[in-house]
Amino acid sequence: MSHILVLGLGNTLLSDDGAGIRVLEAIEAAMGAAGAVPARAGFFAADTPWTSESRWNWGGHDLRLVSASVGGFAFIDYLTGADAALIIDAVPAAWVARAFQPPARPGEGGGGRGAADVDGAPGATNRVEPARDPGDIALTGLNTFPPSARLASGHEMNLATAVAYARRLGLPMPSRVQVLGILAADVETFSEECTPAVTAAIPKAAAAALDILRRWCRSSTTGEGCDTFENSCTDHGH
């Protein structure tokens, strides 16, 4: 049995910052229709504030769906012991422009971080659909994240640095970590509603995530054949 974590991140009080959690809610609502059997209904974990989760059995695979308003070292607690993890979060335009760069053409120097393999997986190509407008969806691996520049607080440690740190400590991290990002328009306004463009993207992102999970559950090794945005999302109207 594979143990798969789906982690929706964000703050639902800051408009588009809650997109990751809204997508996770849409995934959870669709699990029964997708053939998954609830192993444990939604609950709040007393030892992890600002967190709720549910457990599902999907074709013999253990799926843990978690919504959380956390960052930094807290990532390690959720990822430890999972075989594969899909992280869903809102991403600001400035970060997308820096991190989601296309690979260089043959003969050209440089190239963005997208030229590397997804999370170092041998033979896995990190192809990223350009995300330009609010509501656009992008899928990538940890290699697109620059290392955390400073650690004045634990929250300033990003996902990639947290995973690298945990691996150095010998903790069992997922062999495949992928990030499904929704390009945000507003993550500063106090509102429980996402902006219209991001709201419209939530069902598309949920469908893309379910497609990825379905492929993972069908494959003999989690993550096999699920590296491209095109295979995951183009059938859902994006």
Secondary structure, 3 states (H helix, E strand, C coil): CCEEEEEEECCCCEHHHHHHHHHHHHHHHHCCCCCCEEEEEEEECCCCCCEEEEEEEECCEEEEEEEECCCCCHHHHHHCCCCEEEEEEEECHHHHHHHCCCCCCCCCCCCCHHHCEHHHCCCCECCCCCCCCCCCEEEEEHHHCCCCCCCCCHHHCCHHHHHHHHHHCCCCCCCEEEEEEEECCCCCCCECCCCHHHHHHHHHHHHHHHHHHHHHHHCCCCCCCCCCHHHHHHHHCC
